[in-house]
Amino acid sequence: MEFVAFQESLSEPMPPAGASVYLQALWHDAQGNWERAHELIQDLPDANAAWIHAYLHRQEGDLWNADYWYRRAGKKRPANTLQQEWEQLVQVFL
């Protein structure tokens, strides 16, 4: 799937078929459903999930918690916008 197709899927009622849990979380986040995005990602033990978890807490404004998850992901909190980080995350997981 291409980035543009993923963005277009945001007008659909469900994430694209076959989307990974990471993309599903990012899809729900873009739909304004932070809770569902967080539910999908919060208990996954890998660095990819930690990165999305960090982004979600950054979006929430809980920077202390976000920084904890960025460290778990082996990353630093970026200086770019939330939209830029969302786009980066989507492109990584496509």
Rosetta blueprint (number, residue, H / E / L):
1 M L
2 E L
3 F H
4 V H
5 A H
6 F H
7 Q H
8 E H
9 S H
10 L H
11 S H
12 E L
13 P L
14 M L
15 P L
16 P L
17 A L
18 G L
19 A L
20 S L
21 V H
22 Y H
23 L H
24 Q H
25 A H
26 L H
27 W H
28 H H
29 D H
30 A H
31 Q L
32 G L
33 N L
34 W H
35 E H
36 R H
37 A H
38 H H
39 E H
40 L H
41 I H
42 Q L
43 D L
44 L L
45 P L
46 D L
47 A H
48 N H
49 A H
50 A H
51 W H
52 I H
53 H H
54 A H
55 Y H
56 L H
57 H H
58 R H
59 Q H
60 E H
61 G L
62 D L
63 L H
64 W H
65 N H
66 A H
67 D H
68 Y H
69 W H
70 Y H
71 R H
72 R H
73 A H
74 G L
75 K L
76 K L
77 R L
78 P L
79 A L
80 N L
81 T L
82 L H
83 Q H
84 Q H
85 E H
86 W H
87 E H
88 Q H
89 L H
90 V H
91 Q H
92 V H
93 F H
94 L L
